[in-house]
Amino acid sequence: MNDINKKYTLLNKSDVNANQGVNQGKRTFIGGLVGASGLAVAPGVMLYQTAAAKPLEQAVSSAVRWGMLVNVNQCAEDCDDCVTACNDEHGLWPKEGSTTDSQWIRKLTVKDPSTGNAKSLPMMCQHCENPPCVDVCPTGASFKREDGIVLVNMHTCIGCRYCMMACPYKARSFVHETLENQLPDSPRGKGCVESCNMCVNKIDAGDNTTACAEACSKTGHEAITFGDLNDPESDISTQLKAHGGNQIRADLGLNTGVRYQGL
Amino acid sequence: MDTLRYGALDARSPKYWALLIGLGLIAMIGVLSAHHMEVEGHVISGMNNQIVWGMPHVFAVFLIVAASGALNVASISSVFGKTEYKPLGRLSALLAIALLAGGLAVLVLDLGRPDRLIVAMTTYNFKSIFAWNILLYTGFFGIVGFYMWCMMDHGMQKFSKYAGLFAFIWRLILTTGTGSIFGFLVARSAYDTAMLAPMFIMMSFAIGLAFYIIVMLASYQWSERPVGDLIVNRMRNLLGIFIAAVMYFVAVYHVTNLYATEHHAVEKFLLVDGGIFTQLFWYVQILLGGIVPLALIYAPQTRNCRRALLAACGLVLIGGMAHIYIIIVGGQAFPIEIFPGMEISSSFFDGEVSAYTPSIWEILLGFGGVAITLLLVTVGVAILDFLPESLADNIVSYKK
């Protein structure tokens, strides 16, 4: 505020010899401007202080790389509990048949036309190590956390949808409507792009699982394993070591964090 | 009276004001449509999570591509030394800036968060071709503005050739960038090819020149200033070459795709059974936008007819719009191949050809962008000396 006062005083001094009537008008105008900019800036400063007062308890580290392993052979065709759990966790609830509602995870049926063999599997953001969505995002709103989770910064996403054009997995959705009843743990934004955030809220809270993996376990299918790909002792790493796992569109060289067995 | 003299258009006539108000209203309706889409959300547009870029993007890319092409008229004189084109240079630069402004206005107003434009202007991810384009577009305004200054201020004319050369190189890079927005998308079958960048450059040549010819002839007709056959026929022939060159690139794009088996499905979609996209390709892009204008330009019966030339230019613009519509919307309508060679289905419309019906709001926004372009040109030619008082043959062929 001192700087602003100083500036205000300087402006007044420079005007001493000028016409008094005009000066008064100028003073009122400049004073109004300074006041208005003060009013505009102050809430931001206050918010910043409030936010800075609550640092995350634990810093995100690249020592871990969170990932998921889907065992397609254990994924039941008629089960979509993972989808329901995701929708409940993040407050999505897409209407059936809607072309504009967000779907962070969906059940995909993959059929080989030559044999007729069909499989059902969950499809979501594959949390690539080299994500095309992050590459193309003009503002850097699409970003990858140190622990491998690909996220959208809802404060800097301008809603250009270039990431949706670039994603090979059709994993992203654009928020087409005004949102109601948002969940505090999963903030979303009209006019922004969003996708599976690997339940970053749960991971940061130390739950060490995702809503979809949790729901899949509850049904007894145990088709989704969540864990640290960097830890050779983790369940996901031992399963991958023992039975292998495929990346979808491995030809693109994206090194996905979500792997599939039984494809 | 062989001297080249420039003069602003008379802005006092009622028909000038009628034009200005008409364009202003269309531009305002466009902006209000964008505002309506922002308030209600993009749910009121025809776009969805399958077709994420729609009509606004077709208009925006069309205008941006036309912008770099419109500048060619000036480059032909400054860079390639064809003095006949010199009198046309100033309008060329003005039209280029106006087209880019119109295109960018549409692009920005369609953003999910247009209020965050300042974020796009200040926060860059330099790996993104989109971010490069933001710099290329703002640079284009500055460079073409300087080039315009060089052409219009006698004291600066010594720099005109260099400014023109720099602007020409910049515009080539800019259109390469616009084409690469699609060319860099490896995930979608219709894109993912380096062919798109040179094809966009050639499209810009044809669309930009067609736009220029229409604006120029309309301005001269409007202001009752003379235009000789010499310059008109030069531009007519040039347009013919550009149309043929675009068709060559289209042919190479499809033939190279057809060579690779993995692209057969998308080619079959675009060329044979893609419904509206196939029809647009053959009837509008190729026939109306390519073959008919070529016939109008080169057929002996219409070779010297200005109306035929104007018709050819109009058809080139319509064909160009269809071409960009097929690239942008058609490229998205064809399903993403998450599992190549497999049939996939889901509640998110995987494996299905996506339908798209543009809403009135998108179309109004698009025309708003065109109106912004024409508004800038209309105001520009009335306040500064952009247009020569005569383009009669003796003025055009006069060598200084």
Interface residues (C-beta under 8 A of the other chain):
Chain A: P94 E96 T99 T100 D101 S102 Q103 R106 K107 L108 T109 V110 K111 D112 P113 M123 P132 V134 D135 V136 C137 P138 T139 G140 T156 C157 I158 G159 C160 R161 Y162 M164 M165 A166 C167 P168 Y169 K170 R172 S173 F174 V175 H176 E177 T178 G189 K190 G191 C192 V193 I248 R249 L252
Chain B: E38 E40 G41 H42 V43 N48 N49 Q50 V52 W53 L111 G112 R113 P114 R116 L117 V119 A120 T123 Y124 N125 K127 S128 I129 F130 A131 I134 I181 F184 L185 V186 A187 R188 Q332 I336 I338 F339 G341 M342 E343 I344 S345 S346 S347 F348 F349 D350 S354
